[in-house]
Amino acid sequence: MLSLDPLGPKWDCPLGSKDLEEEESPGGGGSDLPPTGCFPGSWRQDVGLDCKGSPEGAAARAWTVYYYSLLQSCLQQAGLPETQDRSQVPRTGCPGAEVTLCILGSPSTFLSVLLEGGVQSPGNMLLCLSPAWLTKVPAPGQPGEAALLVSKAVSFHPGGLTFLDDFVPPRRATYFLAGLGLGPGQGREAAELARDLTCPTGASAELARLLEDRLLTRRLLAQQGGAAVPATLAFTYKPPGLLQGGDASPGLRLVELSGKEGQETLVKEEVGAFLHSEALGDALQVAVKLSGWRWRGWQTLHLHPRRELDTVVDTVLALLEKLEEEESILVEAVCPPPQLPFPGGPSPGPELAMRICAVVCRTQGDRPLLSKVVCGVGRRDRPLRHQSSLPRTLEVALAQCGLREAAQVGVVRQRVKAAAEARLAAVLALEAGLSAEQRGGRQARIDFLGVDFALSVVDRALTPVALELNSGLCLEACGAFEGLWAAPRLGEEAAAAPLVETMLRRSARCLMEGKQILLVGAGGVSKKFVWEAARDYGLKLHLVESDPNHFASQLVQTFIHFDVTEHRRDEENARLLAELVRARGLQLDGCFSYWDDCLVLTALLCQELGLPCSPPAAMRLAKQKSRTQLHLLRCRGPPWPAPSLHAVPCCPLESEADVERAVHQIPLPGVMKLEFGAGAVGVRLVEDASQCHEHFSRIARDLQGEADHPGIGLGWGNAMLLMEFVEGTEHDVDLVLFGGRLLAAFVSDNGPTRLPGFTETAACMPTGLAPEQEAQMVQAAFRCCLGCGLLDGVFNVELKLTGAGPRLIEINPRMGGFYLRDWILELYGVDLLLAAAMVACGLRPALPTHPRARGHLVGIMCLVSQHLQALSSTASHETLQAMHDQGLLRLNLLEEALVPGEYEEPYCSVACAGPSPAEARHRLLGLCQGLGIDGPNYPVAHFLSHFK
């Protein structure tokens, strides 16, 4: 039998340990002291567990010692080293300027999160073993809220290294996750610590009460279309507001009781009707259990044959005496066992029960993502609960129960994924309708969920049936499964990986909320996302912009109209702007630009204001393409490999004489481009000397100044360069650097261009390169940035992968343009805009060490010269936007006007998502054919051919 609940005529027992508390009966009665003699081990006992200024009583001290020993036992079983005590030498730091992920809870429950946090954010994942190690202090300017300070904790690092640390001054939490509940241990204190914090929290007592109320979650799941739950009859006594009224729920009958006395007739009628109803299907047994926060940690479960009406009624009436307000009694069908095939095998032994445990996490955009599934398997005639059997994969568990066919197993896995993600989506929808007070604070959210499933037959299909939600048991089961290996298996993602990414993402918001940032240059339509994102992050933006009528002037705290297009006066303008900033009394935390024209001016302005930024000399070097290449050619090391390996020979061109000299120095064919250009405008493949002279003359005539083509760098002049043409595939590498350290890198692939031009045609992310080649591209981009002196910021590096390795096309010393920020945010949950803002404020961006893509995107560029008819009809902006809103494609608008021209940039990017590059490419090709984007002069299949 496949069931979550233990079998037998009656089973009254506590569930496995949840969060911080040992199991106890409702209303107390459990011991205030932890178990003793549980941990055979040889770790040191003379460690500094006392927290200065926060003495503990005897019972609290016993719990702290207990949890420290539990941590050492968990580390020992995982093959990891003992915690080192560094508390005699307190750690210093930058309170309020560093990520601090704090967990107060059982080490066994949260070990998966702690170890993953040590990998993704080394030294910033902290485990507090006692509430006394934490302090709440009132938050200035935020009435009713408090900051959470960490004075002592166990810090986690890569390789499972842990250290017992004191912090002087205390670290300020940027994310708090606590095990919550009633009973001995630390549950009550944890609940109080988590309430009304300024930092994000992943749990609160208020949300936990909702999550662990079996009736409330059962109703929530039953009301959700397509959600399979056991048929349930509920008797509720003075139900909470969330259970009052509302629409009827399929498979769930709720009976409100006016009192606990004299209900015999009503109970018998309702139970009789329920036991004979078709909603129970083929179920032969029913379970009777209590529901309510008071019963968290205990499962008083009575199992009875469906046919024994009087016995079920007597059980309900007996439990009714125990009810208090807002509590319920549930009578639910026990899922019947599906008859799984056992092909070619002997007669099976005792039928098996199986528990499916799924962990699902909130990700970027509040989207649920299943992170891991494990199962418990046991005999049907024995109780099967959390911690009562070893966890194993879904595939192994199904095989033990007789289902081995790969396709059928794949279908079951997909149904579990869809069902688990739908459950978290329902919970997040409920949470969104709650007030801050109901949630336990403005920053309180549910960031992960455990879902218990049974497997049953619904409409002749194997279907996961959601039984209960929990906040820690499934996470602990997944962590125990991962602990079967002393080190993570290659390619295996930890169950807690998406959760830790969310913790880091919310920490970044916490650190940046209210920061005062000066932007230099507003950009065009392609940068409209900046203003919406700034509002979402709580940033206070001030803007310097040349256009007095720019729409963004109404969206910022301060607008400074200033001509930033004359770059020959950048140093003077930087001084003038600094005076304007001071005259307006702006107290800035940072200053940056994402607009090509303003990068050098911004670096000079930061220098004037004493704000963090890469040096102006480095910005100048990276901005002028020939200087970049020639400088890197001279960087021959040590250390090796040196940046010179990636540089490409070139010659600067300012006159016809320079062109004549260059054609004798650079092998042809070559590439001619503007020194300070952007968007591939004016870039051309030249085959011989005559083409070089012709193209130089054309550019000198057509693109003389900013007015001829705004936004591509003509304010710097129209000088050109001739560089060697290198064969190979083209790629973008977007980097985040802080203090000269590489924090993150994202590699994308570009399709073949329409020679002799180099306007981008197509792109794919993540890269399809082999891991070794991807690493080569990242390291080449990183070395080139360091070689130019770019140490802090978000940079976009364009390279080609040749037979001899990566070769540099150019460095854009700012955030990647076009669709790149949007795609990286969508796939990896990392916002390059927020990362750039953090670096500008001198804060290390809160990024996962090894972010993983959650899918694939393949996109095509639309050009007005090639697609004017389609963009005016079948693929109009309105049509594309509507399809974007429906999730059929991903649209990034780069220009507003449908104006063709010889020196054009792409009008928009249209992309499709898929679980694989092949599927995304197939969807995009079909969409382009239907919209009229594909055609003989613009063969989309050819442009996508590099992505096979």
Beta strands, then each sheet from edge to edge (+ up, - down):
strand 1: 10-14
strand 2: 84-85
strand 3: 101-104
strand 4: 125-128
strand 5: 134-138
strand 6: 146-156
strand 7: 162-172
strand 8: 175-178
strand 9: 232-237
strand 10: 252-257
strand 11: 285-291
strand 12: 298-305
strand 13: 327-333
strand 14: 352-363
strand 15: 367-379
strand 16: 448-458
strand 17: 461-470
strand 18: 516-520
strand 19: 540-545
strand 20: 558-561
strand 21: 590-592
strand 22: 650-653
strand 23: 670-674
strand 24: 684-686
strand 25: 720-724
strand 26: 729-738
strand 27: 741-750
strand 28: 762-765
strand 29: 793-802
strand 30: 805-812
strand 31: 856-862
strand 32: 890-893
strand 33: 908-914
sheet 1: 1+ 12- 11+ 13- 9+ 10+
sheet 2: 2+ 7+ 6- 4+ 3+ 8+
sheet 3: 2+ 7+ 6- 5+
sheet 4: 15+ 14- 16+ 17-
sheet 5: 20+ 19+ 18+ 21+
sheet 6: 22+ 25- 23+ 24-
sheet 7: 30+ 29- 26+ 27- 28+ 31- 33+ 32-
end
